[in-house]
Amino acid sequence: MKHLEKLLWWLLTGKRGGTNRARIIEKLRERPYNPHQLSKELNLDYKTIRHHIKILRDNNIIKATGDSYSKLYFLTDAMEENYEVFQEIWDNYIEK
């Protein structure tokens, strides 16, 4: 879990765009979304969503199912099981 905490800290506070990544994680906790849905829900352009999805996927925070057109994203099991780590960082260190 310490690795996840450091990774989330870096993704959310140490890199530009951390707030957008946090918002994506929050949405994916509710249910799976595709990039177009996330774009609409979060009022961010599609390219921005795709950029942050790639970062989150590359770091095993989210995963995907489905083919390229109907691909849905959701949190990895490790992220789901340790969501409180994310929540603490989000609540205490990220300005909303």
Rosetta blueprint (number, residue, H / E / L):
1 M L
2 K H
3 H H
4 L H
5 E H
6 K H
7 L H
8 L H
9 W H
10 W H
11 L H
12 L H
13 T H
14 G L
15 K L
16 R L
17 G L
18 G H
19 T H
20 N H
21 R H
22 A H
23 R H
24 I H
25 I H
26 E H
27 K H
28 L H
29 R H
30 E H
31 R L
32 P L
33 Y E
34 N L
35 P H
36 H H
37 Q H
38 L H
39 S H
40 K H
41 E H
42 L H
43 N L
44 L L
45 D L
46 Y H
47 K H
48 T H
49 I H
50 R H
51 H H
52 H H
53 I H
54 K H
55 I H
56 L H
57 R H
58 D H
59 N L
60 N L
61 I L
62 I E
63 K E
64 A E
65 T E
66 G L
67 D L
68 S L
69 Y L
70 S L
71 K L
72 L E
73 Y E
74 F E
75 L E
76 T L
77 D H
78 A H
79 M H
80 E H
81 E H
82 N L
83 Y H
84 E H
85 V H
86 F H
87 Q H
88 E H
89 I H
90 W H
91 D H
92 N H
93 Y H
94 I L
95 E L
96 K L
